Amino acid sequence: MSSATYPNAQAIFYQQYETVRRDEVVGILLALFLGTFGVHHFYLRRTGLGILYCCFCWTSIPTLLGFIECFFMARRVREYNSFQAAAIAASLGIPVPGWGQPVNIPGGPAPTAAPGSGFAPAAGFVPAVGFLPAAGFVAGTETGPVPAAEQVPCSRCQRVNPPGAKFCVGCGQAL
């Protein structure tokens, strides 16, 4: 695990995750039509089982198993994707977006405590996108607000990003 922090770790996470994630429908179709040769196992980087299926492809056993496994492929692909997401997040030193507190939910109200409940939001809580500071303010800058001319708007979500950002803070698209 790296101790270095990245200026826009969430955007880097989404960029790397999109390159390694697998599609559930593709996994199901591979198991159904090419399960005899174990292609669905190679798709999920389970090369040992893929080679085993190839060794026995001349029998009807891998064909039957491939048909049965097509019903379980969606869950296996989701597990594969969650392991990949956890590994990428750990390498970036961030929690996996979407696991735990909501991340970048536009316009949702900030959590509030019922009167007299003794509950308060956790320390370091960052409110949803709709409750970010006013335009022109970049957190952590000692020099004050950044002029609007230096900020970069995202073409997809129209969110204003800090100067020098390579990815949108809201949606992760390259700027």
C-alpha positions as CSV (number, residue, x, y, z in Angstrom):
1,M,0.0,0.0,0.0
2,S,1.3,3.4,-0.9
3,S,1.5,6.2,1.5
4,A,1.5,8.8,-1.2
5,T,-1.7,10.8,-1.7
6,Y,-3.0,11.7,-5.1
7,P,-4.7,15.0,-5.9
8,N,-7.7,13.4,-7.6
9,A,-7.5,9.8,-6.4
10,Q,-11.2,9.0,-7.1
11,A,-10.8,9.9,-10.7
12,I,-7.7,7.8,-11.0
13,F,-9.6,5.0,-9.3
14,Y,-12.4,5.1,-11.8
15,Q,-10.0,5.3,-14.7
16,Q,-8.1,2.2,-13.6
17,Y,-11.2,0.3,-12.6
18,E,-12.7,0.7,-16.0
19,T,-9.7,-0.9,-17.6
20,V,-9.8,-4.0,-15.4
21,R,-13.6,-4.6,-14.8
22,R,-15.4,-7.4,-16.5
23,D,-18.9,-7.5,-17.9
24,E,-21.5,-9.9,-16.5
25,V,-23.2,-10.5,-19.8
26,V,-20.0,-11.4,-21.6
27,G,-19.1,-13.8,-18.8
28,I,-22.5,-15.5,-19.1
29,L,-22.3,-15.8,-22.9
30,L,-18.7,-17.2,-22.7
31,A,-19.8,-19.8,-20.2
32,L,-22.8,-20.8,-22.3
33,F,-21.2,-20.9,-25.7
34,L,-17.5,-21.5,-25.1
35,G,-17.7,-23.2,-21.6
36,T,-16.5,-26.4,-23.2
37,F,-13.1,-24.9,-23.6
38,G,-13.1,-23.0,-20.3
39,V,-13.0,-19.5,-21.9
40,H,-15.1,-18.1,-19.1
41,H,-12.4,-19.1,-16.6
42,F,-9.7,-17.4,-18.7
43,Y,-12.0,-14.3,-18.8
44,L,-11.9,-14.1,-15.0
45,R,-8.1,-14.9,-14.9
46,R,-8.7,-18.4,-13.5
47,T,-6.2,-19.9,-15.8
48,G,-5.8,-23.2,-13.9
49,L,-9.5,-24.1,-14.4
50,G,-9.4,-22.8,-17.9
51,I,-6.5,-25.2,-18.7
52,L,-8.3,-28.1,-17.0
53,Y,-11.4,-27.5,-19.1
54,C,-9.2,-27.4,-22.3
55,C,-7.6,-30.7,-21.3
56,F,-11.0,-32.4,-21.0
57,C,-12.8,-30.5,-23.8
58,W,-13.0,-33.8,-25.8
59,T,-15.4,-35.2,-23.2
60,S,-18.9,-33.8,-22.5
61,I,-18.0,-32.9,-18.9
62,P,-16.8,-29.3,-19.5
63,T,-19.8,-28.7,-21.8
64,L,-22.2,-29.7,-19.0
65,L,-20.3,-27.7,-16.4
66,G,-20.1,-24.7,-18.7
67,F,-23.9,-24.7,-19.1
68,I,-24.4,-25.0,-15.3
69,E,-21.8,-22.3,-14.6
70,C,-23.5,-19.8,-16.9
71,F,-26.1,-19.4,-14.2
72,F,-23.4,-18.5,-11.6
73,M,-21.3,-16.3,-13.8
74,A,-23.0,-13.0,-12.9
75,R,-22.1,-13.5,-9.2
76,R,-18.5,-14.5,-10.1
77,V,-18.0,-11.5,-12.3
78,R,-19.3,-9.2,-9.5
79,E,-16.9,-10.8,-7.1
80,Y,-14.0,-10.4,-9.5
81,N,-14.9,-6.8,-10.0
82,S,-15.2,-6.1,-6.3
83,F,-11.7,-7.7,-5.7
84,Q,-10.3,-5.5,-8.4
85,A,-11.9,-2.4,-7.0
86,A,-10.6,-3.2,-3.5
87,A,-7.0,-3.7,-4.9
88,I,-7.0,-0.5,-6.9
89,A,-8.4,1.5,-3.9
90,A,-5.8,0.0,-1.6
91,S,-3.0,0.9,-4.0
92,L,-4.3,4.5,-4.1
93,G,-4.8,4.6,-0.3
94,I,-8.5,5.5,-0.5
95,P,-11.7,3.6,0.5
96,V,-13.5,2.0,-2.4
97,P,-16.0,4.6,-3.7
98,G,-19.6,3.4,-3.2
99,W,-18.7,1.2,-0.2
100,G,-19.8,3.0,3.0
101,Q,-20.7,6.6,2.9
102,P,-22.2,7.9,-0.4
103,V,-19.7,9.7,-2.7
104,N,-20.7,12.6,-4.9
105,I,-24.5,12.3,-4.6
106,P,-25.8,15.4,-6.3
107,G,-28.2,17.5,-4.3
108,G,-28.9,15.1,-1.5
109,P,-29.3,16.5,2.0
110,A,-26.4,16.3,4.4
111,P,-27.1,13.9,7.3
112,T,-28.5,15.6,10.3
113,A,-29.2,14.4,13.8
114,A,-32.6,14.2,15.4
115,P,-32.8,16.8,18.2
116,G,-31.6,15.3,21.5
117,S,-30.3,12.1,19.9
118,G,-26.6,12.8,20.7
119,F,-25.7,11.8,17.1
120,A,-23.3,13.9,15.1
121,P,-21.7,13.3,11.7
122,A,-18.3,11.6,11.8
123,A,-15.2,13.8,12.0
124,G,-13.9,14.6,8.5
125,F,-17.4,14.1,7.0
126,V,-17.6,15.7,3.6
127,P,-21.1,16.7,2.6
128,A,-22.7,15.8,-0.8
129,V,-21.9,17.7,-3.9
130,G,-24.9,20.1,-3.5
131,F,-23.4,21.4,-0.3
132,L,-19.8,22.1,-1.4
133,P,-18.5,25.6,-0.8
134,A,-19.3,28.4,-3.2
135,A,-17.7,28.6,-6.6
136,G,-14.3,30.1,-6.6
137,F,-13.2,28.4,-3.3
138,V,-10.7,25.5,-3.3
139,A,-10.3,23.8,0.0
140,G,-6.8,23.7,1.4
141,T,-5.5,26.8,-0.3
142,E,-3.9,29.4,1.9
143,T,-4.0,32.1,-0.7
144,G,-7.8,32.3,-0.7
145,P,-10.3,31.8,-3.5
146,V,-9.1,30.8,-6.9
147,P,-10.3,33.2,-9.7
148,A,-13.0,31.6,-11.9
149,A,-10.8,32.1,-15.0
150,E,-8.3,29.5,-13.7
151,Q,-10.9,26.9,-12.8
152,V,-11.8,24.2,-15.4
153,P,-15.5,23.2,-16.0
154,C,-16.2,19.6,-16.8
155,S,-17.8,19.0,-20.2
156,R,-19.9,16.1,-19.0
157,C,-21.3,17.2,-15.6
158,Q,-20.5,20.9,-15.7
159,R,-18.8,20.8,-12.3
160,V,-16.0,23.4,-11.7
161,N,-12.7,21.7,-11.0
162,P,-9.6,23.2,-9.4
163,P,-6.8,24.5,-11.6
164,G,-4.4,21.8,-12.8
165,A,-6.8,19.0,-12.4
166,K,-6.6,16.3,-15.1
167,F,-9.9,14.6,-14.2
168,C,-13.3,15.9,-13.0
169,V,-13.8,15.7,-9.3
170,G,-17.5,14.8,-9.8
171,C,-17.6,12.2,-12.6
172,G,-14.0,11.3,-13.2
173,Q,-13.9,12.2,-16.9
174,A,-10.6,13.5,-18.3
175,L,-10.5,17.3,-18.6
